[in-house]
């Protein structure tokens, strides 16, 4: 699957926000073409949330409070259509659950909150439709300061996955990994797990749906992903009693490790020109 075809949630979301913006501009007879973009909420308590700050931009033009514009604009966002599109594009069978919710936060930001069901659908899709590296870098020498951290983390992820295959913990290929419990909540709810999922989402967005007029700093993106995985692996056990008593949790954590390894392989080979070792 080429990068042009790969689907991340941001790719699904942006066309619907463009429709909402166009309807708002038409309704208020504004001949504008503002740039469309969303960013990830960086607050610790906001979960998996995109932030749309368009009302702040329109406020300066319309001479109206941004909060007032956001209240009008949010009515044009069709969350049902967005959810239906997520289900179709990510090929999820979870048809009865809410996938996205919207709310307004002062001074006029529109929060687009992805539910656990949406995150689980994206994780499963990304595992069954993995990112593909376009080049294979065989040159082991490089001048990138963080290369050891990047290569070590890739090799460590690979060794964990190799052990999981040998121990028959990972389910067979194309078999779904359960990321949700019986209450439709993510079973990966530890802070380190959530931070790793967030970093995976951010990294995939930068790779497949970068913001306009923004050049990703690939070394920093890769280092941030490595640090998130290392923290995750330090605090979130896979083996021992977790494997014995909570197999689905162990498999979900292995799924996060699998995504990290695959993404690092792409970042190292395609973006940084670094050899991605399977052992050190």
Secondary structure, 3 states (H helix, E strand, C coil): CCCCCCCCHHHHHHHHHHHHHHHHHHHCCCCCCCCCCCEECCCCCCCCEEEECHHHHHHHHHCCCHHHHHHHHHHHCCHHHHHHHHHHHCCCCCCCCCCEEEEEECCCEEEEEECHHHHHHHHHHHHHCCCCCCCCCCCCCCCCCCHHHHHHHHHHHHHHHHHHHHCCCCCCCCCCCCCECCCCCECCCCHHHHHHHHHHHHHHHHHHCCCCCCCCCHHHHHHHHHHHHHHHHHHCCCCCHHHHHCHHHHHHHHHHHHHHHHHHHHHHHHHHCCCCCCCC
